Amino acid sequence: MSLLSEVTLKAEIKPPRLVIYGKSKVGKTTFAAGIPGIVLLPAEEGEGILDVPRLPRPETWEDVLNTVGALLTEEHAYKAFCI
């Protein structure tokens, strides 16, 4: 089979992904907290003042991987995820 036989014209719209970088206390987490359907995975101190759903703070890289895995495979109502 020729590779050219696999050419498609179908557009694929994927959800946006953002990386926000900035100094401490400029409002990165506050910005993320305003996204509808967000759940936070706190990686540092400071998000506690926000009224937003959050997961337990990870202690290890394995905790982070397990959390992401759960979000990908388990039923939930969240539409966005922020670390």
N, CA, C and O atoms as a Maestro MAE file, in Angstrom:
{
 s_m_m2io_version
 :::
 2.0.0
}

f_m_ct {
 s_m_title
 :::
 protein
 m_atom[332] {
  # First column is atom index #
  i_m_mmod_type
  r_m_x_coord
  r_m_y_coord
  r_m_z_coord
  i_m_residue_number
  s_m_chain_name
  s_m_pdb_residue_name
  s_m_pdb_atom_name
  i_m_atomic_number
  :::
  1 25 0.842 -1.172 0.000 1 A "MET " " N  " 7
  2 3 0.000 0.000 0.000 1 A "MET " " CA " 6
  3 2 0.894 1.244 0.000 1 A "MET " " C  " 6
  4 15 1.887 1.305 0.725 1 A "MET " " O  " 8
  5 25 0.542 2.196 -0.790 2 A "SER " " N  " 7
  6 3 1.306 3.427 -0.925 2 A "SER " " CA " 6
  7 2 1.013 4.390 0.228 2 A "SER " " C  " 6
  8 15 -0.120 4.478 0.702 2 A "SER " " O  " 8
  9 25 2.022 5.092 0.659 3 A "LEU " " N  " 7
  10 3 1.838 6.113 1.684 3 A "LEU " " CA " 6
  11 2 0.860 7.185 1.205 3 A "LEU " " C  " 6
  12 15 0.109 7.742 2.005 3 A "LEU " " O  " 8
  13 25 0.866 7.470 -0.074 4 A "LEU " " N  " 7
  14 3 -0.034 8.487 -0.619 4 A "LEU " " CA " 6
  15 2 -1.500 8.094 -0.502 4 A "LEU " " C  " 6
  16 15 -2.374 8.960 -0.525 4 A "LEU " " O  " 8
  17 25 -1.778 6.809 -0.378 5 A "SER " " N  " 7
  18 3 -3.167 6.378 -0.228 5 A "SER " " CA " 6
  19 2 -3.712 6.720 1.166 5 A "SER " " C  " 6
  20 15 -4.915 6.611 1.406 5 A "SER " " O  " 8
  21 25 -2.839 7.128 2.071 6 A "GLU " " N  " 7
  22 3 -3.256 7.457 3.434 6 A "GLU " " CA " 6
  23 2 -3.395 8.964 3.672 6 A "GLU " " C  " 6
  24 15 -3.608 9.386 4.809 6 A "GLU " " O  " 8
  25 25 -3.281 9.769 2.631 7 A "VAL " " N  " 7
  26 3 -3.446 11.211 2.759 7 A "VAL " " CA " 6
  27 2 -4.902 11.514 3.094 7 A "VAL " " C  " 6
  28 15 -5.813 10.969 2.471 7 A "VAL " " O  " 8
  29 25 -5.124 12.402 4.099 8 A "THR " " N  " 7
  30 3 -6.482 12.781 4.477 8 A "THR " " CA " 6
  31 2 -6.633 14.297 4.424 8 A "THR " " C  " 6
  32 15 -5.650 15.037 4.426 8 A "THR " " O  " 8
  33 25 -7.867 14.732 4.377 9 A "LEU " " N  " 7
  34 3 -8.185 16.164 4.388 9 A "LEU " " CA " 6
  35 2 -8.954 16.556 5.636 9 A "LEU " " C  " 6
  36 15 -9.355 17.711 5.781 9 A "LEU " " O  " 8
  37 25 -9.163 15.614 6.530 10 A "LYS " " N  " 7
  38 3 -9.964 15.865 7.721 10 A "LYS " " CA " 6
  39 2 -9.208 16.756 8.713 10 A "LYS " " C  " 6
  40 15 -8.089 16.444 9.120 10 A "LYS " " O  " 8
  41 25 -9.842 17.870 9.093 11 A "ALA " " N  " 7
  42 3 -9.257 18.764 10.094 11 A "ALA " " CA " 6
  43 2 -9.429 18.130 11.464 11 A "ALA " " C  " 6
  44 15 -10.463 17.529 11.757 11 A "ALA " " O  " 8
  45 25 -8.415 18.268 12.295 12 A "GLU " " N  " 7
  46 3 -8.468 17.754 13.661 12 A "GLU " " CA " 6
  47 2 -8.311 18.913 14.624 12 A "GLU " " C  " 6
  48 15 -7.235 19.500 14.736 12 A "GLU " " O  " 8
  49 25 -9.386 19.237 15.317 13 A "ILE " " N  " 7
  50 3 -9.332 20.316 16.298 13 A "ILE " " CA " 6
  51 2 -9.032 19.686 17.646 13 A "ILE " " C  " 6
  52 15 -9.786 18.850 18.142 13 A "ILE " " O  " 8
  53 25 -7.916 20.104 18.230 14 A "LYS " " N  " 7
  54 3 -7.505 19.567 19.519 14 A "LYS " " CA " 6
  55 2 -7.637 20.651 20.575 14 A "LYS " " C  " 6
  56 15 -7.558 21.840 20.268 14 A "LYS " " O  " 8
  57 25 -7.841 20.233 21.831 15 A "PRO " " N  " 7
  58 3 -7.950 21.245 22.889 15 A "PRO " " CA " 6
  59 2 -6.655 22.026 23.032 15 A "PRO " " C  " 6
  60 15 -5.572 21.483 22.818 15 A "PRO " " O  " 8
  61 25 -6.763 23.310 23.397 16 A "PRO " " N  " 7
  62 3 -5.547 24.109 23.564 16 A "PRO " " CA " 6
  63 2 -4.737 23.653 24.771 16 A "PRO " " C  " 6
  64 15 -5.290 23.154 25.752 16 A "PRO " " O  " 8
  65 25 -3.431 23.829 24.688 17 A "ARG " " N  " 7
  66 3 -2.522 23.555 25.797 17 A "ARG " " CA " 6
  67 2 -1.704 24.813 26.010 17 A "ARG " " C  " 6
  68 15 -1.193 25.404 25.059 17 A "ARG " " O  " 8
  69 25 -1.583 25.213 27.252 18 A "LEU " " N  " 7
  70 3 -0.843 26.426 27.571 18 A "LEU " " CA " 6
  71 2 0.281 26.115 28.546 18 A "LEU " " C  " 6
  72 15 0.141 25.266 29.426 18 A "LEU " " O  " 8
  73 25 1.371 26.799 28.382 19 A "VAL " " N  " 7
  74 3 2.424 26.821 29.379 19 A "VAL " " CA " 6
  75 2 2.584 28.285 29.764 19 A "VAL " " C  " 6
  76 15 2.886 29.134 28.926 19 A "VAL " " O  " 8
  77 25 2.378 28.565 31.042 20 A "ILE " " N  " 7
  78 3 2.493 29.933 31.522 20 A "ILE " " CA " 6
  79 2 3.708 29.993 32.438 20 A "ILE " " C  " 6
  80 15 3.807 29.248 33.413 20 A "ILE " " O  " 8
  81 25 4.610 30.873 32.116 21 A "TYR " " N  " 7
  82 3 5.841 31.023 32.881 21 A "TYR " " CA " 6
  83 2 5.936 32.445 33.396 21 A "TYR " " C  " 6
  84 15 5.657 33.393 32.662 21 A "TYR " " O  " 8
  85 25 6.322 32.599 34.634 22 A "GLY " " N  " 7
  86 3 6.493 33.943 35.173 22 A "GLY " " CA " 6
  87 2 7.049 33.904 36.576 22 A "GLY " " C  " 6
  88 15 7.129 32.848 37.203 22 A "GLY " " O  " 8
  89 25 7.429 35.057 37.054 23 A "LYS " " N  " 7
  90 3 7.945 35.179 38.416 23 A "LYS " " CA " 6
  91 2 6.873 34.800 39.431 23 A "LYS " " C  " 6
  92 15 5.685 34.744 39.113 23 A "LYS " " O  " 8
  93 25 7.311 34.548 40.634 24 A "SER " " N  " 7
  94 3 6.412 34.263 41.739 24 A "SER " " CA " 6
  95 2 5.475 35.450 41.969 24 A "SER " " C  " 6
  96 15 5.881 36.608 41.875 24 A "SER " " O  " 8
  97 25 4.217 35.136 42.270 25 A "LYS " " N  " 7
  98 3 3.213 36.140 42.655 25 A "LYS " " CA " 6
  99 2 2.742 37.051 41.527 25 A "LYS " " C  " 6
  100 15 2.282 38.162 41.793 25 A "LYS " " O  " 8
  101 25 2.846 36.606 40.262 26 A "VAL " " N  " 7
  102 3 2.323 37.437 39.173 26 A "VAL " " CA " 6
  103 2 0.900 37.049 38.777 26 A "VAL " " C  " 6
  104 15 0.267 37.759 37.995 26 A "VAL " " O  " 8
  105 25 0.376 35.914 39.312 27 A "GLY " " N  " 7
  106 3 -1.011 35.544 39.046 27 A "GLY " " CA " 6
  107 2 -1.206 34.358 38.129 27 A "GLY " " C  " 6
  108 15 -2.286 34.200 37.560 27 A "GLY " " O  " 8
  109 25 -0.202 33.521 37.967 28 A "LYS " " N  " 7
  110 3 -0.329 32.358 37.076 28 A "LYS " " CA " 6
  111 2 -1.434 31.406 37.544 28 A "LYS " " C  " 6
  112 15 -2.282 30.992 36.754 28 A "LYS " " O  " 8
  113 25 -1.414 31.064 38.838 29 A "THR " " N  " 7
  114 3 -2.415 30.141 39.373 29 A "THR " " CA " 6
  115 2 -3.776 30.809 39.454 29 A "THR " " C  " 6
  116 15 -4.795 30.159 39.221 29 A "THR " " O  " 8
  117 25 -3.813 32.091 39.780 30 A "THR " " N  " 7
  118 3 -5.082 32.816 39.810 30 A "THR " " CA " 6
  119 2 -5.715 32.828 38.420 30 A "THR " " C  " 6
  120 15 -6.927 32.662 38.285 30 A "THR " " O  " 8
  121 25 -4.903 33.021 37.401 31 A "PHE " " N  " 7
  122 3 -5.398 32.949 36.022 31 A "PHE " " CA " 6
  123 2 -5.985 31.571 35.738 31 A "PHE " " C  " 6
  124 15 -7.093 31.462 35.213 31 A "PHE " " O  " 8
  125 25 -5.243 30.517 36.085 32 A "ALA " " N  " 7
  126 3 -5.711 29.150 35.838 32 A "ALA " " CA " 6
  127 2 -6.991 28.858 36.605 32 A "ALA " " C  " 6
  128 15 -7.866 28.155 36.098 32 A "ALA " " O  " 8
  129 25 -7.117 29.390 37.826 33 A "ALA " " N  " 7
  130 3 -8.301 29.139 38.648 33 A "ALA " " CA " 6
  131 2 -9.569 29.695 38.010 33 A "ALA " " C  " 6
  132 15 -10.669 29.257 38.349 33 A "ALA " " O  " 8
  133 25 -9.439 30.641 37.103 34 A "GLY " " N  " 7
  134 3 -10.594 31.209 36.423 34 A "GLY " " CA " 6
  135 2 -11.078 30.406 35.228 34 A "GLY " " C  " 6
  136 15 -12.086 30.759 34.616 34 A "GLY " " O  " 8
  137 25 -10.383 29.339 34.889 35 A "ILE " " N  " 7
  138 3 -10.776 28.509 33.750 35 A "ILE " " CA " 6
  139 2 -11.924 27.598 34.175 35 A "ILE " " C  " 6
  140 15 -11.785 26.865 35.155 35 A "ILE " " O  " 8
  141 25 -13.055 27.623 33.466 36 A "PRO " " N  " 7
  142 3 -14.194 26.779 33.846 36 A "PRO " " CA " 6
  143 2 -13.819 25.288 33.836 36 A "PRO " " C  " 6
  144 15 -13.172 24.807 32.906 36 A "PRO " " O  " 8
  145 25 -14.231 24.580 34.872 37 A "GLY " " N  " 7
  146 3 -14.016 23.139 34.940 37 A "GLY " " CA " 6
  147 2 -12.607 22.724 35.315 37 A "GLY " " C  " 6
  148 15 -12.233 21.571 35.099 37 A "GLY " " O  " 8
  149 25 -11.816 23.631 35.871 38 A "ILE " " N  " 7
  150 3 -10.413 23.335 36.176 38 A "ILE " " CA " 6
  151 2 -10.279 22.550 37.480 38 A "ILE " " C  " 6
  152 15 -11.093 22.693 38.392 38 A "ILE " " O  " 8
  153 25 -9.250 21.730 37.551 39 A "VAL " " N  " 7
  154 3 -8.813 21.112 38.802 39 A "VAL " " CA " 6
  155 2 -7.302 21.321 38.878 39 A "VAL " " C  " 6
  156 15 -6.588 21.122 37.894 39 A "VAL " " O  " 8
  157 25 -6.822 21.725 40.059 40 A "LEU " " N  " 7
  158 3 -5.398 22.007 40.244 40 A "LEU " " CA " 6
  159 2 -4.675 20.831 40.879 40 A "LEU " " C  " 6
  160 15 -5.227 20.126 41.723 40 A "LEU " " O  " 8
  161 25 -3.451 20.633 40.467 41 A "LEU " " N  " 7
  162 3 -2.516 19.751 41.153 41 A "LEU " " CA " 6
  163 2 -1.434 20.667 41.700 41 A "LEU " " C  " 6
  164 15 -0.508 21.027 40.973 41 A "LEU " " O  " 8
  165 25 -1.533 21.053 42.975 42 A "PRO " " N  " 7
  166 3 -0.606 22.052 43.508 42 A "PRO " " CA " 6
  167 2 0.822 21.533 43.560 42 A "PRO " " C  " 6
  168 15 1.086 20.449 44.082 42 A "PRO " " O  " 8
  169 25 1.730 22.315 43.018 43 A "ALA " " N  " 7
  170 3 3.142 21.939 42.994 43 A "ALA " " CA " 6
  171 2 3.961 22.811 43.933 43 A "ALA " " C  " 6
  172 15 5.138 22.539 44.172 43 A "ALA " " O  " 8
  173 25 3.340 23.861 44.466 44 A "GLU " " N  " 7
  174 3 4.039 24.758 45.374 44 A "GLU " " CA " 6
  175 2 3.022 25.423 46.291 44 A "GLU " " C  " 6
  176 15 1.815 25.284 46.097 44 A "GLU " " O  " 8
  177 25 3.508 26.134 47.274 45 A "GLU " " N  " 7
  178 3 2.632 26.857 48.208 45 A "GLU " " CA " 6
  179 2 1.978 28.034 47.491 45 A "GLU " " C  " 6
  180 15 2.512 28.551 46.510 45 A "GLU " " O  " 8
  181 25 0.816 28.452 47.992 46 A "GLY " " N  " 7
  182 3 0.217 29.667 47.478 46 A "GLY " " CA " 6
  183 2 -1.162 29.506 46.887 46 A "GLY " " C  " 6
  184 15 -1.922 30.473 46.834 46 A "GLY " " O  " 8
  185 25 -1.509 28.312 46.439 47 A "GLU " " N  " 7
  186 3 -2.824 28.137 45.825 47 A "GLU " " CA " 6
  187 2 -3.922 28.019 46.868 47 A "GLU " " C  " 6
  188 15 -5.105 28.064 46.530 47 A "GLU " " O  " 8
  189 25 -3.543 27.869 48.137 48 A "GLY " " N  " 7
  190 3 -4.514 27.654 49.212 48 A "GLY " " CA " 6
  191 2 -5.495 28.788 49.409 48 A "GLY " " C  " 6
  192 15 -6.556 28.582 49.998 48 A "GLY " " O  " 8
  193 25 -5.176 29.975 48.935 49 A "ILE " " N  " 7
  194 3 -6.078 31.116 49.113 49 A "ILE " " CA " 6
  195 2 -7.169 31.150 48.051 49 A "ILE " " C  " 6
  196 15 -8.090 31.962 48.135 49 A "ILE " " O  " 8
  197 25 -7.073 30.275 47.054 50 A "LEU " " N  " 7
  198 3 -8.043 30.265 45.959 50 A "LEU " " CA " 6
  199 2 -9.149 29.256 46.228 50 A "LEU " " C  " 6
  200 15 -8.889 28.157 46.718 50 A "LEU " " O  " 8
  201 25 -10.373 29.626 45.909 51 A "ASP " " N  " 7
  202 3 -11.526 28.741 46.045 51 A "ASP " " CA " 6
  203 2 -11.686 27.981 44.736 51 A "ASP " " C  " 6
  204 15 -12.482 28.360 43.877 51 A "ASP " " O  " 8
  205 25 -10.920 26.906 44.595 52 A "VAL " " N  " 7
  206 3 -10.886 26.149 43.345 52 A "VAL " " CA " 6
  207 2 -10.636 24.678 43.683 52 A "VAL " " C  " 6
  208 15 -9.905 24.383 44.628 52 A "VAL " " O  " 8
  209 25 -11.230 23.752 42.927 53 A "PRO " " N  " 7
  210 3 -10.980 22.334 43.195 53 A "PRO " " CA " 6
  211 2 -9.494 22.007 43.043 53 A "PRO " " C  " 6
  212 15 -8.833 22.448 42.103 53 A "PRO " " O  " 8
  213 25 -8.992 21.221 43.996 54 A "ARG " " N  " 7
  214 3 -7.577 20.839 43.935 54 A "ARG " " CA " 6
  215 2 -7.409 19.401 44.381 54 A "ARG " " C  " 6
  216 15 -8.163 18.889 45.209 54 A "ARG " " O  " 8
  217 25 -6.421 18.779 43.819 55 A "LEU " " N  " 7
  218 3 -6.036 17.424 44.187 55 A "LEU " " CA " 6
  219 2 -4.994 17.500 45.295 55 A "LEU " " C  " 6
  220 15 -4.437 18.570 45.540 55 A "LEU " " O  " 8
  221 25 -4.720 16.380 45.974 56 A "PRO " " N  " 7
  222 3 -3.675 16.404 47.006 56 A "PRO " " CA " 6
  223 2 -2.307 16.742 46.408 56 A "PRO " " C  " 6
  224 15 -1.986 16.326 45.294 56 A "PRO " " O  " 8
  225 25 -1.509 17.500 47.159 57 A "ARG " " N  " 7
  226 3 -0.167 17.872 46.712 57 A "ARG " " CA " 6
  227 2 0.682 16.609 46.553 57 A "ARG " " C  " 6
  228 15 0.764 15.808 47.485 57 A "ARG " " O  " 8
  229 25 1.307 16.418 45.408 58 A "PRO " " N  " 7
  230 3 2.133 15.216 45.205 58 A "PRO " " CA " 6
  231 2 3.441 15.306 45.996 58 A "PRO " " C  " 6
  232 15 4.025 16.379 46.151 58 A "PRO " " O  " 8
  233 25 3.870 14.177 46.478 59 A "GLU " " N  " 7
  234 3 5.141 14.099 47.202 59 A "GLU " " CA " 6
  235 2 6.250 13.546 46.311 59 A "GLU " " C  " 6
  236 15 7.430 13.810 46.546 59 A "GLU " " O  " 8
  237 25 5.869 12.779 45.286 60 A "THR " " N  " 7
  238 3 6.851 12.133 44.408 60 A "THR " " CA " 6
  239 2 6.398 12.279 42.951 60 A "THR " " C  " 6
  240 15 5.253 12.636 42.674 60 A "THR " " O  " 8
  241 25 7.311 11.998 42.044 61 A "TRP " " N  " 7
  242 3 6.986 11.997 40.621 61 A "TRP " " CA " 6
  243 2 5.937 10.925 40.334 61 A "TRP " " C  " 6
  244 15 5.069 11.114 39.481 61 A "TRP " " O  " 8
  245 25 6.015 9.808 41.041 62 A "GLU " " N  " 7
  246 3 5.024 8.736 40.865 62 A "GLU " " CA " 6
  247 2 3.628 9.231 41.237 62 A "GLU " " C  " 6
  248 15 2.651 8.856 40.588 62 A "GLU " " O  " 8
  249 25 3.518 10.068 42.271 63 A "ASP " " N  " 7
  250 3 2.229 10.663 42.632 63 A "ASP " " CA " 6
  251 2 1.666 11.486 41.475 63 A "ASP " " C  " 6
  252 15 0.472 11.424 41.184 63 A "ASP " " O  " 8
  253 25 2.529 12.254 40.824 64 A "VAL " " N  " 7
  254 3 2.096 13.065 39.678 64 A "VAL " " CA " 6
  255 2 1.600 12.153 38.559 64 A "VAL " " C  " 6
  256 15 0.528 12.381 37.998 64 A "VAL " " O  " 8
  257 25 2.375 11.127 38.237 65 A "LEU " " N  " 7
  258 3 1.985 10.205 37.164 65 A "LEU " " CA " 6
  259 2 0.678 9.489 37.487 65 A "LEU " " C  " 6
  260 15 -0.164 9.307 36.608 65 A "LEU " " O  " 8
  261 25 0.505 9.083 38.740 66 A "ASN " " N  " 7
  262 3 -0.739 8.415 39.138 66 A "ASN " " CA " 6
  263 2 -1.934 9.350 39.029 66 A "ASN " " C  " 6
  264 15 -3.015 8.933 38.614 66 A "ASN " " O  " 8
  265 25 -1.747 10.603 39.395 67 A "THR " " N  " 7
  266 3 -2.829 11.582 39.302 67 A "THR " " CA " 6
  267 2 -3.222 11.821 37.849 67 A "THR " " C  " 6
  268 15 -4.408 11.818 37.518 67 A "THR " " O  " 8
  269 25 -2.254 12.023 36.998 68 A "VAL " " N  " 7
  270 3 -2.536 12.233 35.577 68 A "VAL " " CA " 6
  271 2 -3.212 10.991 34.998 68 A "VAL " " C  " 6
  272 15 -4.166 11.104 34.229 68 A "VAL " " O  " 8
  273 25 -2.725 9.820 35.361 69 A "GLY " " N  " 7
  274 3 -3.340 8.571 34.897 69 A "GLY " " CA " 6
  275 2 -4.794 8.467 35.322 69 A "GLY " " C  " 6
  276 15 -5.646 8.059 34.534 69 A "GLY " " O  " 8
  277 25 -5.083 8.836 36.568 70 A "ALA " " N  " 7
  278 3 -6.464 8.788 37.051 70 A "ALA " " CA " 6
  279 2 -7.348 9.757 36.274 70 A "ALA " " C  " 6
  280 15 -8.480 9.421 35.927 70 A "ALA " " O  " 8
  281 25 -6.842 10.953 36.001 71 A "LEU " " N  " 7
  282 3 -7.626 11.923 35.226 71 A "LEU " " CA " 6
  283 2 -7.897 11.425 33.808 71 A "LEU " " C  " 6
  284 15 -8.944 11.719 33.232 71 A "LEU " " O  " 8
  285 25 -6.963 10.682 33.254 72 A "LEU " " N  " 7
  286 3 -7.135 10.172 31.894 72 A "LEU " " CA " 6
  287 2 -8.062 8.964 31.813 72 A "LEU " " C  " 6
  288 15 -8.684 8.732 30.776 72 A "LEU " " O  " 8
  289 25 -8.162 8.195 32.888 73 A "THR " " N  " 7
  290 3 -8.892 6.922 32.797 73 A "THR " " CA " 6
  291 2 -10.170 6.856 33.622 73 A "THR " " C  " 6
  292 15 -11.033 6.026 33.339 73 A "THR " " O  " 8
  293 25 -10.314 7.701 34.630 74 A "GLU " " N  " 7
  294 3 -11.495 7.645 35.495 74 A "GLU " " CA " 6
  295 2 -12.513 8.709 35.097 74 A "GLU " " C  " 6
  296 15 -12.167 9.752 34.542 74 A "GLU " " O  " 8
  297 25 -13.776 8.416 35.394 75 A "GLU " " N  " 7
  298 3 -14.852 9.370 35.114 75 A "GLU " " CA " 6
  299 2 -14.745 10.574 36.054 75 A "GLU " " C  " 6
  300 15 -14.527 10.407 37.254 75 A "GLU " " O  " 8
  301 25 -14.896 11.768 35.519 76 A "HIS " " N  " 7
  302 3 -14.926 12.991 36.320 76 A "HIS " " CA " 6
  303 2 -15.528 14.103 35.480 76 A "HIS " " C  " 6
  304 15 -15.706 13.965 34.270 76 A "HIS " " O  " 8
  305 25 -15.839 15.207 36.145 77 A "ALA " " N  " 7
  306 3 -16.490 16.328 35.463 77 A "ALA " " CA " 6
  307 2 -15.505 17.435 35.061 77 A "ALA " " C  " 6
  308 15 -15.910 18.431 34.461 77 A "ALA " " O  " 8
  309 25 -14.224 17.271 35.384 78 A "TYR " " N  " 7
  310 3 -13.255 18.330 35.086 78 A "TYR " " CA " 6
  311 2 -12.966 18.419 33.598 78 A "TYR " " C  " 6
  312 15 -12.903 17.412 32.893 78 A "TYR " " O  " 8
  313 25 -12.791 19.647 33.143 79 A "LYS " " N  " 7
  314 3 -12.533 19.890 31.717 79 A "LYS " " CA " 6
  315 2 -11.126 20.424 31.486 79 A "LYS " " C  " 6
  316 15 -10.658 20.468 30.348 79 A "LYS " " O  " 8
  317 25 -10.447 20.831 32.559 80 A "ALA " " N  " 7
  318 3 -9.101 21.396 32.440 80 A "ALA " " CA " 6
  319 2 -8.281 20.969 33.654 80 A "ALA " " C  " 6
  320 15 -8.820 20.678 34.722 80 A "ALA " " O  " 8
  321 25 -6.970 20.940 33.459 81 A "PHE " " N  " 7
  322 3 -6.054 20.470 34.493 81 A "PHE " " CA " 6
  323 2 -4.860 21.410 34.547 81 A "PHE " " C  " 6
  324 15 -4.304 21.787 33.515 81 A "PHE " " O  " 8
  325 25 -4.474 21.780 35.752 82 A "CYS " " N  " 7
  326 3 -3.355 22.696 35.932 82 A "CYS " " CA " 6
  327 2 -2.393 22.163 36.978 82 A "CYS " " C  " 6
  328 15 -2.806 21.789 38.075 82 A "CYS " " O  " 8
  329 25 -1.107 22.128 36.639 83 A "ILE " " N  " 7
  330 3 -0.078 21.790 37.624 83 A "ILE " " CA " 6
  331 2 0.605 23.094 37.995 83 A "ILE " " C  " 6
  332 15 1.522 23.098 38.816 83 A "ILE " " O  " 8
  :::
 }
 m_bond[331] {
  # First column is bond index #
  i_m_from
  i_m_to
  i_m_order
  :::
  1 1 2 1
  2 2 3 1
  3 3 4 2
  4 3 5 1
  5 5 6 1
  6 6 7 1
  7 7 8 2
  8 7 9 1
  9 9 10 1
  10 10 11 1
  11 11 12 2
  12 11 13 1
  13 13 14 1
  14 14 15 1
  15 15 16 2
  16 15 17 1
  17 17 18 1
  18 18 19 1
  19 19 20 2
  20 19 21 1
  21 21 22 1
  22 22 23 1
  23 23 24 2
  24 23 25 1
  25 25 26 1
  26 26 27 1
  27 27 28 2
  28 27 29 1
  29 29 30 1
  30 30 31 1
  31 31 32 2
  32 31 33 1
  33 33 34 1
  34 34 35 1
  35 35 36 2
  36 35 37 1
  37 37 38 1
  38 38 39 1
  39 39 40 2
  40 39 41 1
  41 41 42 1
  42 42 43 1
  43 43 44 2
  44 43 45 1
  45 45 46 1
  46 46 47 1
  47 47 48 2
  48 47 49 1
  49 49 50 1
  50 50 51 1
  51 51 52 2
  52 51 53 1
  53 53 54 1
  54 54 55 1
  55 55 56 2
  56 55 57 1
  57 57 58 1
  58 58 59 1
  59 59 60 2
  60 59 61 1
  61 61 62 1
  62 62 63 1
  63 63 64 2
  64 63 65 1
  65 65 66 1
  66 66 67 1
  67 67 68 2
  68 67 69 1
  69 69 70 1
  70 70 71 1
  71 71 72 2
  72 71 73 1
  73 73 74 1
  74 74 75 1
  75 75 76 2
  76 75 77 1
  77 77 78 1
  78 78 79 1
  79 79 80 2
  80 79 81 1
  81 81 82 1
  82 82 83 1
  83 83 84 2
  84 83 85 1
  85 85 86 1
  86 86 87 1
  87 87 88 2
  88 87 89 1
  89 89 90 1
  90 90 91 1
  91 91 92 2
  92 91 93 1
  93 93 94 1
  94 94 95 1
  95 95 96 2
  96 95 97 1
  97 97 98 1
  98 98 99 1
  99 99 100 2
  100 99 101 1
  101 101 102 1
  102 102 103 1
  103 103 104 2
  104 103 105 1
  105 105 106 1
  106 106 107 1
  107 107 108 2
  108 107 109 1
  109 109 110 1
  110 110 111 1
  111 111 112 2
  112 111 113 1
  113 113 114 1
  114 114 115 1
  115 115 116 2
  116 115 117 1
  117 117 118 1
  118 118 119 1
  119 119 120 2
  120 119 121 1
  121 121 122 1
  122 122 123 1
  123 123 124 2
  124 123 125 1
  125 125 126 1
  126 126 127 1
  127 127 128 2
  128 127 129 1
  129 129 130 1
  130 130 131 1
  131 131 132 2
  132 131 133 1
  133 133 134 1
  134 134 135 1
  135 135 136 2
  136 135 137 1
  137 137 138 1
  138 138 139 1
  139 139 140 2
  140 139 141 1
  141 141 142 1
  142 142 143 1
  143 143 144 2
  144 143 145 1
  145 145 146 1
  146 146 147 1
  147 147 148 2
  148 147 149 1
  149 149 150 1
  150 150 151 1
  151 151 152 2
  152 151 153 1
  153 153 154 1
  154 154 155 1
  155 155 156 2
  156 155 157 1
  157 157 158 1
  158 158 159 1
  159 159 160 2
  160 159 161 1
  161 161 162 1
  162 162 163 1
  163 163 164 2
  164 163 165 1
  165 165 166 1
  166 166 167 1
  167 167 168 2
  168 167 169 1
  169 169 170 1
  170 170 171 1
  171 171 172 2
  172 171 173 1
  173 173 174 1
  174 174 175 1
  175 175 176 2
  176 175 177 1
  177 177 178 1
  178 178 179 1
  179 179 180 2
  180 179 181 1
  181 181 182 1
  182 182 183 1
  183 183 184 2
  184 183 185 1
  185 185 186 1
  186 186 187 1
  187 187 188 2
  188 187 189 1
  189 189 190 1
  190 190 191 1
  191 191 192 2
  192 191 193 1
  193 193 194 1
  194 194 195 1
  195 195 196 2
  196 195 197 1
  197 197 198 1
  198 198 199 1
  199 199 200 2
  200 199 201 1
  201 201 202 1
  202 202 203 1
  203 203 204 2
  204 203 205 1
  205 205 206 1
  206 206 207 1
  207 207 208 2
  208 207 209 1
  209 209 210 1
  210 210 211 1
  211 211 212 2
  212 211 213 1
  213 213 214 1
  214 214 215 1
  215 215 216 2
  216 215 217 1
  217 217 218 1
  218 218 219 1
  219 219 220 2
  220 219 221 1
  221 221 222 1
  222 222 223 1
  223 223 224 2
  224 223 225 1
  225 225 226 1
  226 226 227 1
  227 227 228 2
  228 227 229 1
  229 229 230 1
  230 230 231 1
  231 231 232 2
  232 231 233 1
  233 233 234 1
  234 234 235 1
  235 235 236 2
  236 235 237 1
  237 237 238 1
  238 238 239 1
  239 239 240 2
  240 239 241 1
  241 241 242 1
  242 242 243 1
  243 243 244 2
  244 243 245 1
  245 245 246 1
  246 246 247 1
  247 247 248 2
  248 247 249 1
  249 249 250 1
  250 250 251 1
  251 251 252 2
  252 251 253 1
  253 253 254 1
  254 254 255 1
  255 255 256 2
  256 255 257 1
  257 257 258 1
  258 258 259 1
  259 259 260 2
  260 259 261 1
  261 261 262 1
  262 262 263 1
  263 263 264 2
  264 263 265 1
  265 265 266 1
  266 266 267 1
  267 267 268 2
  268 267 269 1
  269 269 270 1
  270 270 271 1
  271 271 272 2
  272 271 273 1
  273 273 274 1
  274 274 275 1
  275 275 276 2
  276 275 277 1
  277 277 278 1
  278 278 279 1
  279 279 280 2
  280 279 281 1
  281 281 282 1
  282 282 283 1
  283 283 284 2
  284 283 285 1
  285 285 286 1
  286 286 287 1
  287 287 288 2
  288 287 289 1
  289 289 290 1
  290 290 291 1
  291 291 292 2
  292 291 293 1
  293 293 294 1
  294 294 295 1
  295 295 296 2
  296 295 297 1
  297 297 298 1
  298 298 299 1
  299 299 300 2
  300 299 301 1
  301 301 302 1
  302 302 303 1
  303 303 304 2
  304 303 305 1
  305 305 306 1
  306 306 307 1
  307 307 308 2
  308 307 309 1
  309 309 310 1
  310 310 311 1
  311 311 312 2
  312 311 313 1
  313 313 314 1
  314 314 315 1
  315 315 316 2
  316 315 317 1
  317 317 318 1
  318 318 319 1
  319 319 320 2
  320 319 321 1
  321 321 322 1
  322 322 323 1
  323 323 324 2
  324 323 325 1
  325 325 326 1
  326 326 327 1
  327 327 328 2
  328 327 329 1
  329 329 330 1
  330 330 331 1
  331 331 332 2
  :::
 }
}
